[in-house]
Amino acid sequence: MAVDSPKKTVVFTDLDGTLLDASSYSFEAAIPALRLLRSKEIPLVVCSSKTRKEIEHYRKLLDNRHPFITENGGGIFIPAGYFRHDLTSSGMPWTKEGIYKVINLGTRYERLREAMRELRSEGFDVTGFGDMTAEEVAEATGLALEEAEMAKERDFDEPFLFNGSKEEIKALEEAISKKGFSSTQGRFFHILGDSGKGKAIAILAELYGKEFGCVITVGLGDSLNDAPMLECVDYPVLVKKPDGSHYPRIQIAKLIRTDGIGPEGWNDAVLGILRELYDND
């Protein structure tokens, strides 16, 4: 049954393995849902562990002009003039960076790199993107060299490699926590400050609420670092991974698990939610 008189809907999405195919980084399978979002003027907000330059690259391919969230919630980038109300009145501290108003939530990258060096000195065999050449990042991620170079230009989050047992991973997470940082996992491990996708989405949802009144939020992700996003939206969607599984540690009320993998599952989930919300239009 469709919801009567739907409120303004906002869709928040992860990229890798969710809107983008985990291997090819293509979003072709999601084009029908992307077109429907555009036709209904529903904002699509990218919320990813990727850097500003990486997300800008995909926003250009998607012809997307909405705000975006970088590096696991480290920064919120809002195009100048996007909201009618003044961000200052929202009480959110922001800075002007080029064409964006930016809300910085994350720890500066230099502090994270220092923490990585300390972890190695404590016996943890961690290798961050900052320790790798662009060629090595490209090999580890499957990205083209140009995109790997973008992935190395980080501000708030350091992805890293670590091959350890469950006990060793737990010890590493505890060591990171003792230093005052947090960690999460997507395709890679990540060390970051007191930021996260959920916190950033809550801020943007509030800003959208001031613009449109109450909003309905949809969130789509595939990994543990997406859990904070899925926990704070009205329609949480967990996208199936290439091996046919759903990330097992994400258990959220009303969680929608897709049958399709990556962008195929993303497409089906978005179309299904929009049918529920807008079939009476």
C-alpha positions as a Markdown table, in Angstrom:
| # | Residue | x | y | z |
|---|---|---|---|---|
| 1 | Met | 0.0 | 0.0 | 0.0 |
| 2 | Ala | 1.4 | 3.4 | -0.9 |
| 3 | Val | 1.9 | 6.0 | 1.8 |
| 4 | Asp | -0.7 | 8.9 | 1.6 |
| 5 | Ser | 0.7 | 12.3 | 0.8 |
| 6 | Pro | 4.4 | 11.3 | 0.9 |
| 7 | Lys | 6.8 | 13.7 | 2.5 |
| 8 | Lys | 10.0 | 14.8 | 0.7 |
| 9 | Thr | 12.2 | 11.8 | 0.2 |
| 10 | Val | 16.0 | 11.9 | 0.4 |
| 11 | Val | 18.2 | 8.9 | -0.7 |
| 12 | Phe | 21.7 | 8.4 | 0.9 |
| 13 | Thr | 23.9 | 5.8 | -0.8 |
| 14 | Asp | 27.3 | 4.2 | -0.5 |
| 15 | Leu | 29.2 | 3.7 | -3.7 |
| 16 | Asp | 31.6 | 0.7 | -3.8 |
| 17 | Gly | 29.7 | -2.6 | -3.9 |
| 18 | Thr | 26.4 | -0.7 | -3.6 |
| 19 | Leu | 25.6 | 1.8 | -6.3 |
| 20 | Leu | 28.8 | 0.8 | -8.1 |
| 21 | Asp | 29.7 | -2.8 | -9.1 |
| 22 | Ala | 32.4 | -4.1 | -6.8 |
| 23 | Ser | 34.7 | -5.1 | -9.7 |
| 24 | Ser | 33.9 | -2.8 | -12.7 |
| 25 | Tyr | 32.7 | 0.2 | -10.7 |
| 26 | Ser | 29.8 | 0.5 | -13.2 |
| 27 | Phe | 26.3 | 1.8 | -12.2 |
| 28 | Glu | 24.7 | 0.8 | -15.4 |
| 29 | Ala | 22.3 | -1.7 | -13.7 |
| 30 | Ala | 21.0 | 1.1 | -11.5 |
| 31 | Ile | 20.0 | 3.5 | -14.3 |
| 32 | Pro | 16.3 | 2.8 | -14.2 |
| 33 | Ala | 16.1 | 3.8 | -10.5 |
| 34 | Leu | 18.5 | 6.8 | -11.1 |
| 35 | Arg | 16.2 | 8.1 | -13.8 |
| 36 | Leu | 13.1 | 7.8 | -11.6 |
| 37 | Leu | 14.8 | 9.6 | -8.7 |
| 38 | Arg | 15.6 | 12.4 | -11.1 |
| 39 | Ser | 12.1 | 12.6 | -12.6 |
| 40 | Lys | 10.7 | 12.9 | -9.1 |
| 41 | Glu | 13.3 | 15.4 | -8.0 |
| 42 | Ile | 14.5 | 13.2 | -5.2 |
| 43 | Pro | 17.9 | 14.1 | -3.9 |
| 44 | Leu | 20.6 | 11.4 | -4.2 |
| 45 | Val | 23.3 | 12.0 | -1.6 |
| 46 | Val | 26.5 | 10.0 | -2.0 |
| 47 | Cys | 27.8 | 8.9 | 1.4 |
| 48 | Ser | 31.1 | 7.0 | 0.9 |
| 49 | Ser | 34.5 | 6.3 | 2.3 |
| 50 | Lys | 35.8 | 7.8 | -0.9 |
| 51 | Thr | 37.6 | 11.1 | -1.1 |
| 52 | Arg | 36.2 | 14.4 | -2.3 |
| 53 | Lys | 37.9 | 14.1 | -5.7 |
| 54 | Glu | 36.7 | 10.5 | -6.1 |
| 55 | Ile | 33.1 | 11.4 | -5.3 |
| 56 | Glu | 33.2 | 14.5 | -7.5 |
| 57 | His | 34.3 | 12.1 | -10.4 |
| 58 | Tyr | 31.3 | 9.9 | -9.9 |
| 59 | Arg | 28.9 | 12.9 | -9.3 |
| 60 | Lys | 30.0 | 14.1 | -12.7 |
| 61 | Leu | 29.3 | 10.7 | -14.3 |
| 62 | Leu | 25.9 | 10.6 | -12.5 |
| 63 | Asp | 25.2 | 14.3 | -13.4 |
| 64 | Asn | 24.5 | 14.7 | -9.6 |
| 65 | Arg | 24.4 | 18.2 | -8.1 |
| 66 | His | 23.4 | 17.3 | -4.6 |
| 67 | Pro | 25.4 | 17.5 | -1.3 |
| 68 | Phe | 27.8 | 14.6 | -0.6 |
| 69 | Ile | 29.5 | 13.1 | 2.4 |
| 70 | Thr | 33.2 | 12.0 | 2.2 |
| 71 | Glu | 35.5 | 9.6 | 3.9 |
| 72 | Asn | 33.0 | 7.8 | 6.2 |
| 73 | Gly | 31.4 | 11.0 | 7.4 |
| 74 | Gly | 34.4 | 13.1 | 7.8 |
| 75 | Gly | 33.2 | 16.0 | 5.6 |
| 76 | Ile | 29.8 | 17.2 | 4.4 |
| 77 | Phe | 30.1 | 19.2 | 1.1 |
| 78 | Ile | 27.1 | 21.4 | 0.2 |
| 79 | Pro | 27.0 | 23.3 | -3.1 |
| 80 | Ala | 26.8 | 27.0 | -2.4 |
| 81 | Gly | 23.1 | 28.2 | -2.7 |
| 82 | Tyr | 21.8 | 24.6 | -2.5 |
| 83 | Phe | 19.7 | 25.3 | 0.6 |
| 84 | Arg | 17.5 | 28.4 | 0.8 |
| 85 | His | 18.2 | 28.9 | 4.5 |
| 86 | Asp | 21.6 | 30.1 | 5.8 |
| 87 | Leu | 23.7 | 27.4 | 7.3 |
| 88 | Thr | 24.8 | 29.8 | 10.1 |
| 89 | Ser | 21.3 | 29.8 | 11.4 |
| 90 | Ser | 21.5 | 26.0 | 11.7 |
| 91 | Gly | 24.2 | 26.3 | 14.3 |
| 92 | Met | 26.5 | 24.1 | 12.2 |
| 93 | Pro | 30.1 | 25.3 | 12.0 |
| 94 | Trp | 31.2 | 25.4 | 8.3 |
| 95 | Thr | 33.9 | 26.8 | 6.1 |
| 96 | Lys | 33.8 | 28.0 | 2.5 |
| 97 | Glu | 35.9 | 25.8 | 0.1 |
| 98 | Gly | 35.6 | 26.8 | -3.5 |
| 99 | Ile | 32.0 | 26.1 | -4.7 |
| 100 | Tyr | 31.1 | 24.3 | -1.4 |
| 101 | Lys | 30.1 | 25.1 | 2.1 |
| 102 | Val | 31.8 | 22.4 | 4.1 |
| 103 | Ile | 31.0 | 21.0 | 7.5 |
| 104 | Asn | 34.1 | 19.3 | 8.9 |
| 105 | Leu | 33.4 | 16.5 | 11.3 |
| 106 | Gly | 36.5 | 14.3 | 11.0 |
| 107 | Thr | 40.0 | 14.2 | 12.5 |
| 108 | Arg | 42.7 | 15.6 | 10.2 |
| 109 | Tyr | 44.5 | 13.1 | 8.1 |
| 110 | Glu | 47.9 | 14.0 | 9.5 |
| 111 | Arg | 46.9 | 12.8 | 13.0 |
| 112 | Leu | 45.6 | 9.5 | 11.5 |
| 113 | Arg | 48.9 | 8.9 | 9.7 |
| 114 | Glu | 50.8 | 9.5 | 13.0 |
| 115 | Ala | 48.5 | 6.9 | 14.7 |
| 116 | Met | 49.3 | 4.4 | 11.9 |
| 117 | Arg | 53.1 | 4.9 | 12.5 |
| 118 | Glu | 52.5 | 4.3 | 16.3 |
| 119 | Leu | 50.5 | 1.1 | 15.5 |
| 120 | Arg | 53.4 | -0.3 | 13.5 |
| 121 | Ser | 55.8 | 0.5 | 16.3 |
| 122 | Glu | 53.5 | -1.5 | 18.6 |
| 123 | Gly | 53.8 | -4.6 | 16.3 |
| 124 | Phe | 50.7 | -4.3 | 14.1 |
| 125 | Asp | 51.5 | -5.0 | 10.5 |
| 126 | Val | 49.2 | -2.2 | 9.0 |
| 127 | Thr | 49.7 | -0.6 | 5.6 |
| 128 | Gly | 47.7 | 2.5 | 4.8 |
| 129 | Phe | 47.0 | 4.2 | 1.5 |
| 130 | Gly | 49.5 | 6.8 | 2.7 |
| 131 | Asp | 52.2 | 4.1 | 2.7 |
| 132 | Met | 51.4 | 3.0 | -0.8 |
| 133 | Thr | 52.1 | 4.4 | -4.3 |
| 134 | Ala | 49.3 | 5.2 | -6.6 |
| 135 | Glu | 50.2 | 2.1 | -8.5 |
| 136 | Glu | 50.0 | -0.1 | -5.4 |
| 137 | Val | 46.6 | 1.4 | -4.5 |
| 138 | Ala | 45.4 | 0.7 | -8.0 |
| 139 | Glu | 46.5 | -2.9 | -7.7 |
| 140 | Ala | 44.8 | -3.3 | -4.3 |
| 141 | Thr | 41.5 | -1.7 | -5.3 |
| 142 | Gly | 41.2 | -2.4 | -9.0 |
| 143 | Leu | 40.9 | 1.3 | -9.7 |
| 144 | Ala | 42.4 | 3.0 | -12.7 |
| 145 | Leu | 45.6 | 4.8 | -11.9 |
| 146 | Glu | 44.0 | 8.2 | -12.1 |
| 147 | Glu | 41.3 | 7.2 | -9.6 |
| 148 | Ala | 43.9 | 5.6 | -7.4 |
| 149 | Glu | 45.7 | 9.0 | -7.3 |
| 150 | Met | 42.4 | 10.6 | -6.2 |
| 151 | Ala | 42.0 | 7.9 | -3.5 |
| 152 | Lys | 45.3 | 8.9 | -2.0 |
| 153 | Glu | 44.3 | 12.6 | -1.5 |
| 154 | Arg | 42.7 | 12.1 | 1.9 |
| 155 | Asp | 41.4 | 14.5 | 4.6 |
| 156 | Phe | 39.6 | 12.5 | 7.3 |
| 157 | Asp | 40.0 | 8.7 | 7.0 |
| 158 | Glu | 42.9 | 6.3 | 6.3 |
| 159 | Pro | 42.0 | 3.0 | 4.7 |
| 160 | Phe | 44.6 | 0.3 | 5.4 |
| 161 | Leu | 45.4 | -3.4 | 4.9 |
| 162 | Phe | 45.8 | -5.8 | 7.8 |
| 163 | Asn | 46.0 | -9.6 | 7.6 |
| 164 | Gly | 45.2 | -10.9 | 11.1 |
| 165 | Ser | 43.1 | -13.4 | 12.9 |
| 166 | Lys | 39.8 | -12.4 | 14.7 |
| 167 | Glu | 41.8 | -12.1 | 17.9 |
| 168 | Glu | 44.4 | -9.9 | 16.2 |
| 169 | Ile | 41.8 | -7.7 | 14.6 |
| 170 | Lys | 40.1 | -7.3 | 18.0 |
| 171 | Ala | 43.5 | -6.3 | 19.6 |
| 172 | Leu | 44.1 | -3.8 | 16.8 |
| 173 | Glu | 40.6 | -2.2 | 17.2 |
| 174 | Glu | 41.3 | -1.9 | 21.0 |
| 175 | Ala | 44.7 | -0.3 | 20.3 |
| 176 | Ile | 43.1 | 2.2 | 17.9 |
| 177 | Ser | 40.4 | 3.0 | 20.5 |
| 178 | Lys | 42.9 | 3.6 | 23.2 |
| 179 | Lys | 44.5 | 6.3 | 21.0 |
| 180 | Gly | 41.2 | 8.1 | 20.9 |
| 181 | Phe | 40.3 | 7.0 | 17.3 |
| 182 | Ser | 37.7 | 4.7 | 15.9 |
| 183 | Ser | 37.8 | 2.0 | 13.3 |
| 184 | Thr | 35.5 | 0.4 | 10.8 |
| 185 | Gln | 35.5 | -2.0 | 7.9 |
| 186 | Gly | 34.3 | -1.8 | 4.3 |
| 187 | Arg | 36.4 | -3.3 | 1.6 |
| 188 | Phe | 39.4 | -2.2 | 3.7 |
| 189 | Phe | 39.9 | -1.4 | 7.4 |
| 190 | His | 39.6 | 2.3 | 8.2 |
| 191 | Ile | 40.9 | 4.4 | 11.0 |
| 192 | Leu | 39.1 | 7.7 | 11.6 |
| 193 | Gly | 38.2 | 10.1 | 14.4 |
| 194 | Asp | 34.8 | 10.8 | 16.1 |
| 195 | Ser | 32.9 | 10.9 | 12.9 |
| 196 | Gly | 30.7 | 8.5 | 11.0 |
| 197 | Lys | 28.2 | 8.2 | 8.2 |
| 198 | Gly | 25.3 | 8.2 | 10.7 |
| 199 | Lys | 26.3 | 11.5 | 12.3 |
| 200 | Ala | 26.8 | 13.2 | 8.9 |
| 201 | Ile | 23.5 | 11.9 | 7.6 |
| 202 | Ala | 21.6 | 13.1 | 10.7 |
| 203 | Ile | 23.0 | 16.6 | 10.1 |
| 204 | Leu | 22.0 | 16.6 | 6.4 |
| 205 | Ala | 18.6 | 15.2 | 7.2 |
| 206 | Glu | 18.0 | 18.0 | 9.6 |
| 207 | Leu | 19.0 | 20.6 | 7.0 |
| 208 | Tyr | 16.7 | 18.9 | 4.5 |
| 209 | Gly | 14.0 | 19.0 | 7.1 |
| 210 | Lys | 14.4 | 22.8 | 7.5 |
| 211 | Glu | 14.1 | 23.1 | 3.7 |
| 212 | Phe | 11.1 | 20.9 | 3.1 |
| 213 | Gly | 9.6 | 20.0 | 6.4 |
| 214 | Cys | 9.7 | 16.4 | 7.5 |
| 215 | Val | 11.6 | 14.1 | 5.2 |
| 216 | Ile | 11.6 | 10.3 | 4.5 |
| 217 | Thr | 15.2 | 9.0 | 4.4 |
| 218 | Val | 16.4 | 6.0 | 2.5 |
| 219 | Gly | 19.9 | 4.6 | 3.0 |
| 220 | Leu | 21.7 | 1.9 | 1.0 |
| 221 | Gly | 25.0 | 0.2 | 1.8 |
| 222 | Asp | 26.7 | -3.2 | 1.9 |
| 223 | Ser | 29.4 | -3.2 | 4.6 |
| 224 | Leu | 30.0 | -2.6 | 8.3 |
| 225 | Asn | 31.0 | 1.0 | 7.8 |
| 226 | Asp | 27.5 | 1.6 | 6.4 |
| 227 | Ala | 25.8 | 0.4 | 9.6 |
| 228 | Pro | 25.6 | 3.9 | 11.2 |
| 229 | Met | 23.9 | 5.2 | 8.0 |
| 230 | Leu | 21.4 | 2.3 | 8.0 |
| 231 | Glu | 20.6 | 2.7 | 11.7 |
| 232 | Cys | 19.5 | 6.3 | 11.3 |
| 233 | Val | 17.3 | 6.2 | 8.1 |
| 234 | Asp | 13.6 | 5.3 | 7.7 |
| 235 | Tyr | 14.3 | 2.7 | 5.0 |
| 236 | Pro | 17.6 | 0.9 | 5.5 |
| 237 | Val | 18.8 | -1.3 | 2.6 |
| 238 | Leu | 21.6 | -3.8 | 2.9 |
| 239 | Val | 22.9 | -4.7 | -0.6 |
| 240 | Lys | 24.0 | -8.2 | -1.4 |
| 241 | Lys | 27.7 | -8.8 | -1.9 |
| 242 | Pro | 29.3 | -10.5 | -4.9 |
| 243 | Asp | 29.6 | -13.8 | -3.1 |
| 244 | Gly | 25.8 | -13.8 | -2.6 |
| 245 | Ser | 25.9 | -13.0 | 1.1 |
| 246 | His | 24.7 | -10.0 | 3.2 |
| 247 | Tyr | 27.1 | -8.6 | 5.7 |
| 248 | Pro | 26.3 | -10.7 | 8.8 |
| 249 | Arg | 27.1 | -8.2 | 11.6 |
| 250 | Ile | 24.4 | -5.7 | 10.4 |
| 251 | Gln | 21.2 | -6.5 | 12.2 |
| 252 | Ile | 18.8 | -3.6 | 12.2 |
| 253 | Ala | 15.0 | -3.4 | 12.6 |
| 254 | Lys | 13.1 | -3.1 | 9.3 |
| 255 | Leu | 16.3 | -3.9 | 7.4 |
| 256 | Ile | 15.6 | -4.6 | 3.7 |
| 257 | Arg | 18.0 | -7.1 | 2.2 |
| 258 | Thr | 18.3 | -7.1 | -1.6 |
| 259 | Asp | 18.1 | -10.2 | -3.7 |
| 260 | Gly | 20.3 | -8.6 | -6.4 |
| 261 | Ile | 24.0 | -8.0 | -6.0 |
| 262 | Gly | 25.5 | -4.4 | -6.1 |
| 263 | Pro | 23.8 | -2.0 | -8.4 |
| 264 | Glu | 21.2 | -4.5 | -9.5 |
| 265 | Gly | 20.0 | -4.9 | -6.0 |
| 266 | Trp | 20.3 | -1.2 | -5.4 |
| 267 | Asn | 18.0 | -0.6 | -8.4 |
| 268 | Asp | 15.4 | -3.1 | -7.3 |
| 269 | Ala | 15.3 | -1.7 | -3.8 |
| 270 | Val | 15.0 | 1.9 | -4.8 |
| 271 | Leu | 12.3 | 1.1 | -7.3 |
| 272 | Gly | 10.4 | -0.9 | -4.7 |
| 273 | Ile | 10.6 | 1.8 | -2.1 |
| 274 | Leu | 9.5 | 4.5 | -4.5 |
| 275 | Arg | 6.5 | 2.4 | -5.6 |
| 276 | Glu | 5.5 | 2.1 | -2.0 |
| 277 | Leu | 5.8 | 5.8 | -1.4 |
| 278 | Tyr | 4.5 | 7.2 | -4.7 |
| 279 | Asp | 2.1 | 4.8 | -6.3 |
| 280 | Asn | -0.8 | 7.0 | -5.4 |
| 281 | Asp | 0.7 | 10.0 | -7.2 |
